[in-house]
Amino acid sequence: MAAVHRDHGDHGRADPGDQAVRPLRRGEPVRRARLILIWTALSAFAIAFIYPFVWLLSASFKPRSEVFDHRLIPETFTFDNYIQVWQEAPLALWMVNTLFVTVLAAVAVTITSAMVAWGFAYFRFPGRGALFSVVLGTMMLPGAVTMIPVFLIWNSLGMVGTLTPLWAQNLFGSAFYIFLLRQFFLGLPREPFEAAKIDGANNWQIFTRVALPLCKPAVVVTLLFEFQAAWTDLMRPLIYLRDSSTFTVPRGLKALLDQFGFGGEWHWEIVMTASVITTIPMIILFFLGQKHFVKGIATTGSKG
C-alpha cells in the first residue's frame, strides 16, 4: 500500500522536464505565425520586383495591338518581334560596344579603387584621416556640377564621339568603392602582411598576392556594381556619342524609342523586345556571381 501511495504521489507531482518543454509548445503557434508572416512579406516583395520583368517579357511576345493588355500570358504568341528588332537596329554592334565599355570601366574602377583603399587601410601617414574625408566628400558633389568641365576636358582631347570617355574616367577610382573596399581591408588581420614582408615581398606584391585574394568577395561586389552601372548608363552616352555605330545599348534603346515611339507609329513591341534582349545578360551575370555577391555584401557590412 505504501508503494501504491508513493506511486500516486509521484504521478501527481509535476515533472521538471514537462515545465521546460511546455513553454516551447505554447510558443510554437506564435513562432509558426511569425515565420508565415515573414515568408508572406518576402514573397510579396519578390513578386513586386519580378512582376515588371515578367510583364516586359510577356509584352515582347505580343503583337502591337496587345502590348498593353496586361495579360502575363499572351493571347497571340509571336516571335516576329525578335526577328524584326535585329533587322531594324544594329543591336549586336550596340551590345559589343556596351560590353567593351562595361568590362573596361568595371576593371579600371575596381583596380584603382582597391589600390587607393589599400593605401588608406594599410599605411599610416600624417593626414590620412583628413585626406580620406576629402575623398568621401567628393560623393557629395552632384554629377551635374562636374558634367560640363569634364566634357570640356574630353572635347579638348578630341575624344568626344568615341567610347573612351565612357570608361576612362574610372581610371581615377570611385569614392564609394574606395570606402567599400577600405572597410573590408580594415577587417583583415595584419599578420599575413607582416609575414609576407618578412619573406621579402614588397608593398606591391603584398597588395596583389595577399590583400586582393583575401578580399575577393568585396572585389566581386565592386565588379558587379560597376558592371551594372556601366551597362545601364544613359547619361554619358547621350553626351559623348554622336554616331549610331558607337552607340551603347542604353543609347541605342533611346534611339529606338525615338524612332518607334513617336510619329504616330508607336511600335512599343520593338522597344520591349530590345529591352528584354539587353536585360538578359545582367540577369545571367548576377546569377553566376550571386554567391560572391551575397558573401561580399555580408562580410563587408560587418567590418568596422
Secondary structure, 3 states (H helix, E strand, C coil): CHHHHHHHHHHHCCCHHHHHHHHHHHHHHHHHHHHHHHHHHHHHHHHHHHHHHHHHHHHCCCCHHHCCCCCCCCCCCCCHHHHHHHHHCCHHHHHHHHHHHHHHHHHHHHHHHHHHHHHHHHCCCCCHHHHHHHHHHHHHCCHHHHHHHHHHHHHHCCCCCCCHHHHHHHHHCCHHHHHHHHHHHHCCCCHHHHHHHHCCCCHHHHHHHHHHHHCHHHHHHHHHHHHHHHHCCCHHHHHHCCCHHHCCHHHHHHHHHHHHCCCCCCCHHHHHHHHHHHHHHHHHHHHHCHHHHHHHHHHHHCCC
